[in-house]
Amino acid sequence: MVLSWLCLACSTGSDLPDSRDILRRIVPPEFRDATYDVCAFGARGDGLTDCRNAINEAIARCSAEGGGRVVVPAGQYLCKGPIVLKSNVNLHLESRSEILFSPDPADYLPAVLTIWEGTELFNYSPLVCARHVSNIALTGQGTLNGRASQGFAKFRPQRSAMQDSLRQMGIDQVPVRERCFGARSILPPSMIQPYGCRNILIEGITILDSPYWVIHPVFCDNVTVRGVTIMSRNLNNDGCDPECTTNVLIEDCLFDVGDDAIAIKAGRDQDGWRFGQPTRNILIRNCEFRSKCNGLCIGSEMSAGVENVRMEHVRISRCLSGIYFKSNLDRGGYIRNVHVSDVVCDTVRTAFIRFETNYQGARGGFHPTTFENFRIEHVRGLQSSECGFYAVGVAGHPMRRIVLDHVDLGSAPTPYVLKEVEEVSFRDVRINGERMPEHPAPTEESRLKSY
């Protein structure tokens, strides 16, 4: 992996990612020309018959016979439990088809190995899952409906004793086999989670009413998310969270979500350091974000490191922060080599562009995150209610090499806050109609709200 990263850096002439080099690494899977209709295995699109076994049997047969397309025809298909994808299978949802997942949390037991907010545990199964398989897809013009508002979304894990217990297990490095939550858990699962998989395509489908993070590939490689519509505004409904995952393309998507539109992750604290698997080579383009929280985020669970991220041609509606890189002194790791271009953002409540080293939930460690090599260019916003550009590093461990080029923000009470930051350059940056100095001086620190 080190050699491939060095080759990528040489080919671009700098450490900043180039979309062409990332795309060369990403090839959507192809499938055998064979079709398996779930109705032939006993599924009925009446919205009442439990079709989980029929769907999973069709997937298993398709995979065992060499792969192909498992088709879900028009209709509503009740699914009392998780769908499990297997190698060489494309689960294809035809137009006007809808899979209605059971809202009963008990249907997603027994507990399985998973990751929740960057920490490993045994917990409820994701609604669509895959384990250590290759060449898998979810495609078509149909809908996955998690119906979590009737079940999982009623859980309140944030700042709970259970969330605190899991985080402490991660810090103490309790063996994962002992981190068993299961039926007593109030930690909702992800909607779609490929775990340790290669060659993944999610294309065209609509996703509604997710329990928690919506698309969450973990320890994966070669992932394409294309033309997907997510409409899910429950708490903590991030749109797409690649975690400890490499070579990812997210394009032509609409994310209308209850939390961050895209949040790039790489494990939390000691678990992230133990994984040691960075998230790298991510291209996000031609998307629209409508978020109750933030637009593009990296972090805060990023302890194994995130690098080589490019976002271009994105429209962000009203949100908290538009472009947000977040960590705290427990995390360690790094965020580096990030290129953001051609982004239009509406009103933001906190900072238009934000670098955060004091994100909520810290437990008193001192493991500063390395922030270095960012270029943000051709970005426009209407207004910020607090600050235009916010970057506060750690004493003795400053952020480095941040370039803003052709950035225009209509209005902000505070144009910028800079502290413990080196090699910052403003090139044609305008805030409140005024051109900012090319080499801005440090300012007094002022805290923003954390979300």
BELUR-V741140 format. One line per field, one symbol per residue. phi: phi as a letter, one per 20 degrees, with the letter a starting at -180 (. if undefined). psi: psi as a letter, one per 30 degrees, with the letter a starting at -180 (. if undefined). burial: 1 if it has 9 or more other C-alpha atoms within 8 Angstrom, else 0. A space follows every 50 residues. Layout:
phi = ???
psi = ???
burial = ???
This chain:
phi = .ffffffffffenaeffdffffffedcffdcfebccefffdofcedmdff dgfffffffffgffeonqdeddfgpdcfcepfedfcgmddedefgmebee ffeegffddffcfbcclncfadbgfgfccbclcclcbccodecddflffe bgfefcffmeffgfffffgffflggffeeddlfefddfeffccfcmdcmc ccbnfdcclffbgedcfcldbmccdcmeddcbdfgmeffbcfclccmcdc blddddcebffccecbndlgffffgmdfebmdccblccdccfdceeccoe fbfeocbmdccblcddfgbececbdcbbfefmmbcbmccdblcdcefded dfccdcdcfgnfcnfccfeedbmcccblccbfacfcbfccbcedgnbffc lcddcldccgbagdfbccblcdldcddldcclmdeeffcfegcffcedfd c
psi = eeeeeeeeeeffglfkkkeeeeeffjjklllkikkjkfffgfkkhffekj geeeeeeeeeeeefgflakjkjlklkjkjilkkjklkgkjjjjlkgkkjj kkgjeffgllklkakjhgkklkakkleklkjhllilljlagakkjfhfff cefflifkgleeeeeeeeeeefhkkeffijdbffkgjlllekjkjhlkik kjkflkkkhlebkdjikkhlkikkjkgkkkjjglkgikekikkhklikkj lhljjjlfbkekjklhlkbeeeeeegjlklikkklhlkkjkfclckkkaf jhffkklikkkkikkkakadkejkjkaagfeaalklikjklikkkbkkfc kekkjkghllgkggliikkkjkikkjlhkklelkfekdkkjjakkfillk ikkkkikkkekkejelkkkhklhkkjjhkkkhfkklkeiklllkkkklkk .
burial = 00000001110100111000111001011011000111101011101011 11011111110110001111111111111111111111111111111111 11101011101101110111111111111110111111111111111110 11101010000111011011101101001111001011111111111111 11111111111111111111111111111111110111111111111111 11111111111111111111111000111111111111111111111111 11111111111111111111111111111111111111111111111111 11111111100100000111111111111111111111111111001111 11111111111100101111100111111111000100010100000000 0
